Amino acid sequence: MAGDTGQDQGGEGDNRLTSLEKRLQDTHHAEAIRTGKATQAPQKGYSQGNRVLAELIGGLAGGALIGWSIDSLFGTAPWALLVMMMLGIAAAFRNIIRISQERPE
């Protein structure tokens, strides 16, 4: 008993340790899936939603920037800004309709 350190001297300890590591990995994987932290590719709907949002923001901001530039160059105060914003929104809606008509993979 004096030389006993409390550890198994045979192969049984290695088998138990391997089994414990396997169960621990399985538990971590199950927890990642349960909490949604498992690595998954984004679904098609999610990426399409991002594309739609980018089209709306880009169309509006692009039209506003171009309209403001024209207004500042020619002194036409709000008119070029309003017209270009409307054109930007129309272009964004046209692109959104194209995105919505894409066939799923």
C-alpha positions in Angstrom: 0.0 0.0 0.0 3.0 2.4 0.5 3.8 2.5 -3.2 0.1 2.8 -4.4 -0.5 6.2 -5.9 -4.2 5.6 -6.6 -3.7 5.0 -10.4 -4.4 1.8 -12.2 -1.2 0.1 -13.4 -2.9 -1.9 -16.2 -4.6 -1.1 -19.5 -8.0 -0.7 -17.8 -7.2 3.0 -16.9 -6.4 3.8 -20.5 -9.6 2.3 -21.7 -11.6 4.2 -19.2 -9.8 7.4 -20.1 -10.4 6.9 -23.8 -14.1 6.2 -23.1 -14.3 9.3 -20.9 -12.7 11.5 -23.7 -15.1 10.0 -26.3 -18.1 10.7 -24.1 -16.9 14.2 -23.4 -16.5 15.0 -27.1 -19.9 13.7 -27.8 -21.4 15.8 -25.0 -19.6 18.9 -26.3 -20.9 18.3 -29.8 -24.4 17.7 -28.6 -24.3 21.0 -26.5 -23.0 22.9 -29.5 -25.9 21.7 -31.6 -28.4 22.4 -28.9 -27.2 26.0 -28.4 -26.8 26.6 -32.2 -23.1 27.1 -32.1 -22.3 24.2 -34.3 -20.7 25.2 -37.6 -23.3 25.3 -40.3 -23.5 27.0 -43.6 -26.1 29.8 -43.7 -29.4 28.8 -45.2 -30.4 30.1 -48.6 -33.2 32.2 -47.2 -30.8 33.9 -44.8 -28.4 34.9 -47.6 -31.2 36.0 -49.8 -32.5 38.3 -47.0 -29.1 39.8 -46.7 -29.0 40.4 -50.5 -32.4 42.1 -50.4 -31.4 44.3 -47.5 -28.2 45.3 -49.3 -30.1 46.1 -52.5 -32.6 48.4 -50.5 -29.9 50.2 -48.7 -27.6 50.4 -51.7 -30.3 51.7 -54.0 -31.4 54.4 -51.6 -27.9 55.5 -50.5 -26.5 55.4 -54.1 -29.4 57.4 -55.5 -29.2 59.9 -52.6 -25.4 60.4 -53.1 -25.7 60.9 -56.8 -28.6 63.2 -56.4 -26.9 65.3 -53.8 -23.8 65.5 -56.0 -25.9 66.8 -58.9 -27.7 69.2 -56.7 -24.4 70.6 -55.3 -22.9 71.0 -58.9 -25.9 72.6 -60.6 -27.7 74.2 -57.6 -31.0 72.4 -58.2 -31.6 72.1 -54.5 -33.8 69.1 -53.6 -35.0 68.1 -57.1 -32.1 66.0 -58.4 -31.8 64.4 -54.9 -35.5 63.4 -54.9 -35.4 62.1 -58.5 -32.3 60.1 -58.1 -33.5 58.6 -54.8 -36.7 57.5 -56.6 -34.6 56.0 -59.4 -32.4 54.2 -56.9 -35.4 52.8 -55.1 -36.9 51.6 -58.4 -33.7 49.9 -59.4 -33.5 48.3 -55.9 -37.1 46.9 -56.3 -36.3 45.6 -59.7 -33.3 43.8 -58.4 -35.3 42.4 -55.4 -37.9 41.1 -57.8 -35.1 39.3 -59.8 -33.7 37.9 -56.5 -37.2 36.6 -55.5 -37.6 34.8 -58.8 -34.4 32.8 -58.6 -34.9 29.1 -58.5 -33.8 27.3 -55.3 -30.9 24.9 -55.7 
